[in-house]
Amino acid sequence: MCIVYFWIRSLNPSNLTYLTYAGVIYILWLAYQVAISRPGNDTSSKQASFWSGFMLQIVNVKIFLFGITALTGYVTPYYSSLGMLVFFEMIIATIGSIATLTWVFLGGLFQKTYIKHFRVINSILALILVQCAVGLILQ
């Protein structure tokens, strides 16, 4: 992510200003959506499946940026052979998989608590998003 930031800034620093405000608008929209959401208020008519989740992760840009940042920031300054790059990429993929499984497991554990206290939880999450948006503007 940091590489993309500096690349956009090097092209034209005013681009970063426009992207910052676009990001702030998106974060505020997201905060509003979180604040008004309710448990079980699914907008899609089809049930989530393993394969739909798998495909979503395949095209998830954050995963690519995580891998690129980890490799270029922590691995390539010290190793350049293909074998070592593949080895560290497998470690990165394992860490990502463990994080995803932890997210799923803890989500299952906290589901009943969330359903019971969703208004408070959603309000707190929305306020945190608003704080992020304000932080971007004040930066």
N, C-alpha and C positions, 0 to 999 in steps of 0.2 A: 504494500500500500504506500509505503514511504517513497518508493521509486516512482510510482505513478504521480504522486504529489509533486515531487521535484521536477519531473519531466513536464507536467502541465505548467508549473510555475516558470520553467525555463523558456517555454514557448512564448508566453505572454502573461505577466503577473496579474493582469486584470481578469484573465480566465479563472483564476483561483477565486477571485471575489464573486464572480457569477456562480461558480459551482458551489461556493460556500452558502450563498443565499438560496440556491436551489435545494441544497441539502437541508438547510434550516426549515424550508417550507415542507419538504418531505417528512422530516422528523416531527414537526408539529402536526401534520396530517396523521402520521402514525400514532402520535400521542392521543389524538382525538379518537381514532379508531380503537385503541386499547381501552380508553376511558369508557366508551359506550358499549364495548363488547360484553357478551354474556356467555356463560358456559353452554355448549351445545348449540350455539347460534351459528351453525355451519352454513356458509353461503353456497357451497357446492352440493349438488344432489347425489354425487357418487361417493361411495365409501372409500376412504384411504386404504391403499394396499401396499404391500412390500415393494412391488415393482414401481408404483408411482413415486414412492419415497426414494427408491434407488435411482430412478431417472432424474428426480429433482436434485439429488446429490451429485450426479454425474455432470450436470450443467451448472452447478453452484459455483459462481465466480469466486466466492470467498475461499473455497477450497484450493482453487488454482493459485490465488494470491498468497495464501498461507504457505503452500508448497514452494512457490518461487521465492518468497521472502526468506523462508527458512534455509533453502538451498543457497541462495546468493549471499545471504547475510552471515550464515554460520558454517557452511560446508565448503563452498567453492574457494574461499580464501586459503583453505588448508589442504584440500584434496582436489585433484583434477581427473583422476582415472575414472573410467566409466563404471568399473566395479564398485568403487567407493561411493560414487554418486547414487547408484542403484541401491546399495546397502543403506545409505542414509535416507533415501526416499522411502524405502520399506519401513524404516523406523518412524519416519514422519507419518506415513499412512497408518501404522499401528497405533501411534499416539492419537491420531484423529479418530480412528475407529473406537478406541477405548473411551475417548471423550463423548462420542455420539452415543455409545451404549450406556455410559453413565447418565447422560441427559435423558435418555429414554427411561432408564430405571428410576431415577429420581422423579421424573414426571409422573410415572405410575404411582409412586409412593405419595406424592403431594396432591394427587388429583382430588381426593375427597376433601382435603383442607381447602383447596382452591374453590371448589364448588360451593362450599359453605361460606367462604369469606371473599368471594370474587370481587365485590365492590371495593373493599379496602385494598386488596392486592392490585387490582387494575388501576385504582387511583394512585397508588404509590408508584407503579410502573410508569404511568402517564406523566407524573410529576418528574420522575427521573429523566424521561425523554425531553420534557420541556427544559430541564436544567441543562441537558446536553446542547439543545438548540441555543439557549442563551449563552452558553459557554463558547459556541462557535461564533456568535455575533461579537462577543466581547474580546475575542482573541486578537 
